[in-house]
Amino acid sequence: MAWDWGAVIVAAGRGTRMGVAENKVYLELAGRPLLEYSLGAFERCAAVSSVVLVVGEGEAERASGIAAAGRYGKVADVVVGGAERQTSVYAGLAALRTEGALVHDAARPLVTPEQIAACCAAAEEHGASALAVPVKDTIKVSDGQGFIVSTPERSALWSVQTPQAFRRAELLEAHRQAKEDGAAATDDAMLVERLGRKVAIVRGDYANLKITTPEDLPIAELLLARLKR
């Protein structure tokens, strides 16, 4: 039986590396706030029944206004996150009421409903999943002092993206355990891996880029035009 799916869309980050004062999810991409694109993708995904939007301090009204104006009816709650991503995700998970939980970074505006649904299906089959693409470049491991110490086999390396999909109760437990242990992670799959769980890879798309630095916006606009979204 398929799980009931909810999504945590994390939009509480700052625009430090973008070189802007405001949260980057409010920057415009082809005339619309970046945040709208993720909201739209989850709205169109039939597998998802509800969305919790996690925003920065003082941004709840602004984010709620965007969700209302765009008629994103699946947005069930807008909650304020914390200084760290883990804190923000945990706040969103606590507000969800579904069996399955997807976690997605609002800074990835070009995600598709099909990719979201594929993550849900893989998690239902394997317990957890994460969207990822094969690494294109040769990766080197350094010694921290500017010298290469090894070269991992490229065929085994994947660049992980979001969304990532889990059973909500298990992801909550992974977050609680990490907090108790003082462990930090750059994504939710890492936290679930700490529990000894396997996370299935769902083949993603290189177009699902994360808007991190100023040059990412024009690339996203070009991709958007080509994909006709």
C-alpha positions, 0 to 999 in steps of 0.5 A: 500500500502506498504511503501518505506523503507530505513534504518539508520544503526548506526555505530558511537559508540566507543569501550569503554566498549569493551576495544578497541581503535577503533570503535567496528564495525570494529572488526572481527567476524568470519574473517569479520568486524562486520559492514558487517553483518548488511549491508548484512542483509539489502542488502538481505531484499527485503522490503528495498530499500536504506541504509544510514550508519552513522559513526564516525568522520574520518571513512567515507572512511573506512566504504565506502571501506567496503561497496564497497568491499562487493558490498552492493549496497543499501548503498546510503550514508555514513554520519558522526554522532555525539557524541550522538546516537540521533545526529547520528540517526538524521543525518542518517534520514536527508539523507534518502528519503523514507517514512519508516525509519528503525533504526538499531545498527551495533553492532547487527550483527545477525539480519536477513532479515526476522526480518527486513521485519517483523518490516516493516510490523508491522509499516505499520499496526500500525504506528511504531514497534520495535523488542523485546524479553521477559525478562528472568530474574526477574527485580528489581527496586532500590531506587538508594541507593542499596535497592530494592523497587519493582519487576515489573511483568516479563510477561509485560517486554520486552528487546527491540532490533533493528531494529525499524521501523517508518514513517520517517517524524514522527521519524524526528519530534520526534527527533526535539521535543526531542532536543527542550525539552532537552530529552535524550533517549536510543532508537528511540521508546522512542522518538516516545512514547513521542509524544503519539504514540504506538509502536508495539512489533515484537517478535525477537530472543535472538540471535540478541545480541548487541556486547557491552563487550569483552565476546559478540564476542565469543558468537556471533561467536558460534551463527553464526556457529550454525545459519550457516550465 
